[in-house]
Amino acid sequence: MVITGKFAMYVTAFVVTVSLIEAFVLWRKRRDGVKPFSWNEVWLSLADLAGRKLSVLLPLSLAAPVFSFAWDHRLFTITLNSALAVFLLFVGQEFCYYWYHRAAHRIRFFWATHAVHHSPNQLTLTSAYRLGWTGKLTGSAVFFAPLVLLGVRPEVVLATLSLNLLYQFWLHNDWMPKLGWFEYVFNTPSAHRVHHASNIDYLDANYGGVLIIFDRLFGTYVEERADEPCRYGLVHPTTTQNPIVNQFEHWVSLGRDMASASKLWHAAAYLIMPPGWAPNGKGTTTEILRRQQEELRQAGWQRPGVV
């Protein structure tokens, strides 16, 4: 969270308490083993939260100089002295968040951090605050610099982003049903379950924060289907119980791929191309996985248990 002071402390305490209550209830309900509950996923999320709180002590941030430059060269100076100004900030922040989130899935450099958020193999409220330790070092906040350039103070932009993330806390559950008309405008648990699913039909979808309208506008909205239950986690699931491995395994694999590249532009492409990209065209990007699935469907293949 970017919001500082006592409010941030109270929010963190509330989020952790509610998520642990949910974890205990789910554990009690799932002790029959039909859908087992993993406390290890909870501990990894708590370790992530603790690590990010400690990272606040590090002064290094790639976004800070960009924000400073944007503010020094701002086009206007916007004051939030009307409901219209607040509304426009909200919509603008949502627009920036959509493109940040889409880039975090489609550019491997940003995915190396964001993959940590998608590493839980179960979706619970504790998943909401597993966000990765290296976000400040990748400079992902630069996606919100246009708001600063327009004249919104940097601290206001970051506080608005924190409120966006706070809204998303309740989206991380697999027990809340669809919410009718609310689904058409706002991000909901159902839409966010799709976002966290590793099913090929669900990959790279529903990037919105509070709103889902930009996904509908830009063609990335996918509805949750009763005939396609969500499988949570990564396409290649992580099973580590080590928080250090959980945080850095995608950076290690990225570095390994870049080091093994036979051409300089291949090494650079590993940074900016989607996760799963390979120079020989035989990787595991979303597009390749979907093409392979479609070829199997056309050949008459069906998943076991599907009639």
FENMOKA-V541304 format. One line per field, one symbol per residue. ss: DSSP state (2 for helix, 1 for strand, 0 for the rest). phi: phi as a letter, one per 20 degrees, with the letter a starting at -180 (. if undefined). psi: psi as a letter, one per 40 degrees, with the letter a starting at -180 (. if undefined). A space follows every 10 residues. Layout:
ss=???
phi=???
psi=???
This chain:
ss=0000022222 2222222222 2222222220 0000000022 2222222222 2222200000 0222222222 2200000000 0022222222 2222222222 2222220222 2222000000 0000222220 0000222202 2222222222 0002222222 2222222222 2000000002 2222010022 2222221002 2200000000 1022222200 0000000000 0100000000 0022222222 2222222222 0002222222 2200000000 0000022222 2222222200 0000000
phi=.efdnfgfff ffffffffff ffgffffffd ffnfcfddff ffffffffff fffffgfeff bffgffffff ffdfeccede dbfffffffg fffffffgff ffffedcfgf fgefgffeff ecdcffffde dnedfffemf fffdfgffff peggffffff fffgffgfgf febddeffdm fgffddfcgf fffffeedgg fdflblefee edfffffdmd ecefdfecff deoegdgecf defffgfdff fffffffffe fecffffffg fdefgnfcge mdecfgffff ffffffffen fcfgnde
psi=idhiaddddd dddddddddd ddddddddde eeedgihhdd dddddddddd ddddedeheh hddddddddd ddfidihhhg eidddddddd dddddddddd dddddehddd dddddddedh eihiddddeg eieedddefd eeeeddddde ehiddddddd dddddddede egieehiifb dddddihidd dddddeiehd eeifigeicd iedddddefe hhihidegih hiaidgihei ehdddddedd ddddddddde heiddddddd deiiheiide efafiddddd ddddddddee iiiheh.
